[in-house]
């Protein structure tokens, strides 16, 4: 049986704030392998997010560094969130927009 992943103490506050701003939170924290904590989705936009405590925002695991580098090579960013004020970046940056080509 897989253990529930450890969640940073500010995650609940950030996720609640995202939802209040109309974002859907897709929790990816249980996937491991350096996967971002989740994806914020709104209006056809997807923003991958890594939630870190304000005290240690730059501490990424080697797996996170590797995956984020691979994503960056494909022009996909992972936003680092430490506080509610950081949510402003969600409105500016989006990793992708789904377009089915009119199908």
N, C-alpha and C positions, 0 to 999 in steps of 0.2 A: 504494500500500500504506500502510495506516494505522500510525503509530508506536504502540508500547506506551505507555500513559500513565505519567507519572512517579508513583511511589508514595512517600509520606512514609516516612522511615526507621523510624518506629515502627509502621507498618501491619502488618508481618508478625507482630510480637509481639502486637498487639491482636487480629488475626484468629485466631491460634493460641489465645489465651486465650478468645475467644468460643466457638470450637469445643470447647474443653475444658469449657466451661460448658453445652454442649449446643445452642448456637446454630448454625444453618446460615448461612454468609456468601454472599450473592449479590453478586458484584462488579459494580458499575455504573460503575466509574471510567473506562472507555473510552467512555462515551456522550457526554461533553462537555455543553455547554449549561448548565452550572451544576448538573448532576445530582449528587446525593450520591455519595460513594465507594462506597456499598453499602447493602444492606439485611440486617439481622440478623433471622432468622426462627426462631421456636420456639413450639410449642404454639398455633398459629393466630394468633400475633402477628407483626407486621411492624414493625420499627423502622428508619427510615432513619438512616444514620450518615455523618458527615463526619469523616474522620481528619485531624488536623493535628498538626504537631510541637509539643511542649510549649512551645518557645521562642516560637512565633508563633501561638498558638491562635486568635486573633480575625481573622486575615487571610483574608478571603473575597474571591473574585473578584466583580466586578460581576454576572456571570451567576449566581453562587451566591446572592448577596444577593437578586436578583430572583426566582429560583425559590423560595427559602426563604420569601420574603414571600407568594408565590402559594400555596404549600402551607399556610402558617400561616393564610391567609384561609379555607382549607378545613378548619381544625382538625387539620392534620397537621404534626408537628414533625420537625425533623432534629436528631438528637443530635450534639453536638460531642465527639469522643473524642480525648484527648491521651495518656492513660496507662491502664494496666490498672485502676486504681482507678475510672476513669470508667465502667467496664462495669456498675457497680451501677445506673446509670440505666436500663439495658436491662430490668431486672426490674420497674421502676416504670412506665415509659412505653412505650406501644405506639401506633403510628400507626393501627393498624386491626386488626380481627379479621374474618376471612373467615367469612361466614355465608351459606349458599346457601338459607336460608329453608325448610329441610327437604326441598328437592328432591332 
